[in-house]
Amino acid sequence: MKVKITDLIHGSVGKSIFYFSIPLLIGNLFQQLYNTVDSYVVGNYVGKQALAAVGAASPVINMLIGFFMGLATGAGVVIAQYYGANDQEKLSKAVHSATCLTIVMSIFLTVIGVIATNPLLHAIRIPSDVFHQSSQYLTIYFGGIAFTLIYNMGAGILRAIGDSKRPLYFLIIASIINVILDFLFVKTFKMGVCGAGYATLVAQAISSIMVCYILFTTSQSYRIRIKDIHFHFPILKKIILIGLPTGLQQSVVSLSNVVVQSYVNDFGSSVVAGYSASVRIDGFVNLPLQSFNMAITTFVGQNIGAKQYNRVKKGARTTMIMATSVIATISLVLFFFGESIIAVFNGEADVIQAGRTMQLAFVPFYILLPINQVYAGVLRGAGKSSIPMYIMIFNFVILRQIYLAIITQFKAEVFYVFMGWPLTWITCAIMTMIYYRHAKWLPE
């Protein structure tokens, strides 16, 4: 399969980022469909407890795979920089080191995920009428987590060299299969949340097989050869130095969200179900931001490798304008039509009310998210991944938990729990902008 690779080093900055971002956006859309379809199907054909069970599982999943995803980001930055510098030998070593890292992490997370499922669910006070189904869903998910890691690392390698199209094609195919199997297993075979879990597992397996086929059969310098899969320690060190801060940030922030989930769980399964529906919608809001984040990270990595520093700053400005325009449009849609969108997942009035409460807390502050996402992507692409880590952990973990510990002593409404997110978006945006504008993060 021959696909034209987007040139991020030459030509129009805006067009390069835009055309590279579109497949990323569509790919992220289909990635989000995995759990969203699970939520839709179980919410409508099993019940609100099943919807709450799948939703309650998400923060746990994100916490345990967040660390690996950060390491994958580090690998992508290193590969992008070697690609931009046209250093094919180091590019190949980086690809094989990343592959070896994926194998090790797959084994580790499979074991930890399966063992830790029930203790984690107990720790975050999952409602008793939801616990068993959450446990079933998580156990199945972690049993096949290796497929998720393999796909994401493989797709990251392709994106790092400018190929954002083939990962998209694979995700589309896998997502369609996931949708079909969700309805088949849950609606037809009455397998409940287990059916949703197995549907996701099969779909992820297919996407990982397809990306592996490309990487093992290509004639380019990023080809994977089984005999070469081992750690090249100088390059592994570079991957870890860039990826470790991002991995720690994602896993620690996800851990914070697990703790926040425990506050939400205290309000009962109807609120958890409404929260779960709004979290799925929030995931779609963040899709374009994640896509721009991934695009600018690769763009900056390649252009720093090519020593085109003015192009880096222009790319950051252009991406910020595009991201802000998109998020403003989405915010307006949710403000006027958000309640109807929540009802798609479950039509019960108490579920819709809880979900809408969360939406109204979030929507006015979405406009700040491009600052956090785009500038963090720029800094990671420049190899300064520790800075976004420090800023985000301080705001999304420490500050958010302090707020929740205090506010829940005085206010018993779930709205004030939900406000923990936007208030820390504000403080994070201020700190990120100050660093970006005043610190020296580009090479001399």
N, C-alpha and C positions, 0 to 999 in steps of 0.2 A: 504494500500500500504506500504510494508516494503522495506526500502532502507537502504543500508549499509552506516553508518555515517563515514566520514573520521576521523581517529585518528590523531590529530594535536599535541598531547602531547608526543607521543612515536614514536620510529622508525626513519627511514631516514627523515631528514629535507627536502631535495630536493624533494623526492618522495611525501611526505605529502603535500607540497605546490603546487607541479605540479598537482597532482591528484585532489586536492581541487580547483585549479584554472581553470581546463579545463571546468567543468560544468558552472563556473562563466563566462568564456569567451564566451562559446556558448550561455549562457543565455543573456549576454550583447549584443551579436550579434543579437539575435532575438528581444531584446528590441529596439535596434537601427533601426531594420527593420520597426518598426511602422511608424515613421515619414519619413524614407527613401522611403518606398513604396508609402506613400502619395505623396512625392515630385516627384517620378518617374512617377506615374500615372497622376497626374495633369499637370506635365511638358510636357508629351507627348500627352495627350488626351484633355487637356483644353488650355494650352498655357503658355508662359513665365511669363505672369502676375500672373497666378495662382501659378506657381512655386515660384515666388517672394513672393506671399502672404503667402504661407505655411512656407517658409523660414524665413520671417520677423516675424512670430508668435513665432518661437522657443525661441529667447532670452527672450521674455515676459513670456512664459511658464516656462522656467528655473528659472527666477527671482522669480516668485511667489511660485514655489514648492521647490526651493532650500533650504529654511529655514527648511521645514519639513524633507527633506532628511538628513539634518545635524542632526536633532533630532533623526531620525531613526538610523543613524550611532552611536550616543551616546547610544541608547537603545541596539544596537547590541554588542557594547563593554562591557557594563555592564552585559548583558546576557552571553556573552562568558566568562567573568571573573568568574561569579558565576558557570557556567558549568565546567570550569577548576578546580575550587575549590570544586566541587561536593556539593554545597550548594543548595539543591533542593527547600527549602522553599523560599529563596530569589530569586531564578531563577523564580519561579512561580509568585511571587509578581512583579518582573521586567516585565514579559510578560504581566500581566494584566494592569500594569501602562502604558506600551507602547501601548496597545490596546485602553485604555481610551484616551490617548493622540491623537491617530489616529482619533478617532471619533470627538473629539473637533476640530482638525485641518481640518478635512474634511468639517465640517460645515463652518468654518471660511473662508477657501480658496475658496469654492464654491461661497459664497456671494461676497467676495472681487474680485475674478477673473471676475465674470460676470459684476460687477459694474465698474471695473477699465479698462476693455478692450479698449473701445473707447478713453478715456482720455490718456491712455498710447500710443496708436497708433498715436494720434495727437502729443504727446510730442516728439516722436522720428522721426517725419516728414516722415511718410510712404508716398510714392508717391501716388498721387490721383487715378491713374489707378489700384492701388493694394489695397487701403484702405478697400473698402467694402468687398472684399473676405477675407482679413486678419481678419476683424471683425467677419465675419460669422464663420470662422474656430475656432477662439479663444473662441467665445461664446459657441459653441458646446463642445469644449474641457473642458472648466471649468465647464460646466454643469454636466459632468461626472467625475470630477477630484477625487471624493471620491474613485472611483474604483482604480485609480492609487495609491493613498496613502495606501489603504488597502492592495493591492498586495505587494507594496514595504516594508511595515512594516512586513507583514506576512512572506515574503521571507527572510527578514533580520533576523527574529527570527529563522527560520530554518537554515540559514547559520551560525548563531552564535553558534549553537550546533553541527556544522560540516556537516549539510545536505545541500549540494549545488546542489543535483541532482533533487529533486522534484521541486524546483522553476524553474529549467531548463525545465523540462517536461511541466510544465504549460505554460511557455512562448512560447515553440515551438507550442503547440496547439493553443494558442491565436494568435500567429503571422501568422500561416497558415490561420486562420479564417479572420484575418485582410487583408491579401493579396487577398483572394477570394472576400471579401466584397468591397475592394477598386475597383477592376475591375468591379464588379457587379454594384455598386452605381455610379461610375464615368464614366466608359466606356459605360456600357449598359443602365443604367437609366438616364445618362446625368445630374447628380446631382451636378457636379462641385466640388468646395472645400468643400461644405456641405457634400457631399457623403464621402469624405476622413475623415472628422471629425466624422461622424456617424460610419464609419467602425472602427475607432480607439476606439471610446467609447464602442462599443459592445465587441470588443476583450479584452479591459481592464476589462470590467465587468466579462467576463468569467474567466480570470486569477485570479481575486480577489475571485470569488466564489470557485474556486478549492483550493486556498491556505487556505481559511477559513475552508473548509471542513476538511482538514488535521488537522488544529490547534484545531478545535472543537471536533474532534472524536478520537484523539490519546490518548493512555493510559499513556503517558510519563508526566514528571513533567512540561513540557511546554504547556500542554493542556489549552485551554481557556474555562472558565466557565462563562456564562453570569452573574451569581450572584456575581462573584468575580471581575467583571470589574469596578474598581475604582482606584483612585490614592493612592498609598502607598508613602506618601510624602518623607520619607528619601531616598527611592530608586528613586523616581521621581527627587529629587534634584540632585542625582548622575548622572542620565541620562541627565539632563539639563546642569550640569557643564561640562560634556564631549561633549554633542551634540550641545549646544548653540553656542560655538565658530565655530564649523563646519557649522552649519546652517547659522550663520551670514556671514561666509566666502563665502558660496555658493550663498547666495542671494545677497550679496553686489557685488561679482565678476560678477554675472549674470546681476545685474543692470549696472555695468560698461560696459558689453557687449551690453546691450540695448543702452547705450550712443554711443558706437562705431558703432552700427548699424545705428544710426542717421547720422553719418558721411558718411557711405556707401550709405545710402538712397539718399543723395544729388547728387549722380552720375547717378540716373535714374534707371528704372525698369530692364534694361538689365544687368547692373552691379549687382543689387540686386539679380537677378536670378542666375548669375554666382557665386556670393558669396554664395547663398543658396546651390547650387550644391556642391561647395567646402567644405562648412560647414558639409554637410552630409558625404562627404568622410573623412573629418577630424574626424568626430565622430567615424568612423570605425577604424581610426588610433589609437584613444585613447582607443578602446575596450580592448585590452590586458593589457594596463596600468591600466585601471579601475579594471580589473579582478585581477591583481596582487596586486593592492591597497587594494581591499576588502579582498583578501586571507591573506595578511600579517597583516592586522588589526585584523582579527579573530585569526590568528596564534599567534600573540603577546599577544592578550587579554587572550587567553586560557593558554598560557605558563607562563605569569605573574601570573595568578590565581594559577597555579601549582608551582610557584616559580622556574621555570627553566630558569634562566636569560641568561646563556650561549647559550642556544638553541634559545633564542630570537635574539641575535646578529648574530648567524650563519644563521638563517632564513632571516634576512635582507640582508646579503651578497649574499646568494643564489638567492633571489628574484631579486636583482639588476642585477645580471648577466643574468638571464633569460629575464627580461624585456628589457634590453639593446640589447640583441641579436635579439629579436623579432622586436623591433622598427627600428633597423638598416636595417633589411631585408625589412620591409614595406617601408621605405624611398627610397630604391633603386627602388622598383617597381613603386612607384609614380613618381620618377624622370624621368623614361624612358617611362612610360605608362599612366601618369596622365591625359593627354589631352583626350585620348580616353575614360577614365573613366568618365570624366566630360560630354562628349558628350552623354552618356547614359541618362542623365537627360533631356537634351535639345540640339538639334543639331544646333541651330542658332550660327553663327560665333561670334557675339558680346558677347553672353552668354559664349561660350567656352573660348574666350580670357580673359574675366574678371575672370572666375574661375581659369584659368591657372596662371594668375598674382598672385592670392592669394596663389596657390600651390607653386610657385617658391619662394615666400617670406617665406613659412613655412618649406618646406621639409629639407633644410640644418640644421635646428635647432631642428628637432624632437628628435635627439639623446639626448638632454638635459632633455626631459620630464620624463624619468624614475627616475631621481634624485628627482624631485618634487613629483611625485606620490608615489614612494615606501617609501621614508623617511617620507613623510606625513602620510602614512598608518601605519608605525611603531610607530610614535609618538602618533597617535590617539589610537592605540591599547594599548599603555602604559598609556593612560589617559591624555596625554599632548596635547590635541586638540587645546588649545589656541595658541600654538606656530605656527603651520602651518597657523592658521587664521591670525595672525599678519603679518606673512611674505607674504602670498598670497594677502591679502588686500592691503598692502603697494605697492607691485609690480604690481599686476594685476588691481588695481583700481587707487590708487593715482598716481603712477609713469606713468602708461599707459595713464591716462587722461592728465597729464602734457605734456607728449610727443605729444599727438594728438593736444592739444591746441596750441602748439608751431609749430609743423611741418606743420599743415594745413595753417598757415599764410604765409609759404614760398614755399610750394610744393602743386600743384593742382592735382597731379596724385594719383590714388587710391592705387598704390603700397605702398606709404609711410604710408597710413592709415593701410594697412595690416601688415606692419613691426612693428606696435605697439605691436603685440602679441609676436613674437620671441625675440625682444629686452628685454621684461620684463620676458620672460622665462629664459634668461641668468642671469639676476640679481637675480631672485627668486632661481635658482639652486645654485648660489654661497652662498646666505644667508642660505638656507636650509642645505647645506652640512657643513657649518661652525658650525651651531648649533648642528647638529647630531653628529659631530665628537668631539666637545669640551664641550658640556653641559652634565650635569648629569640628564638623563631622565629616567633611570631605578631605581626601588626601591632599597634601601640599603639592 
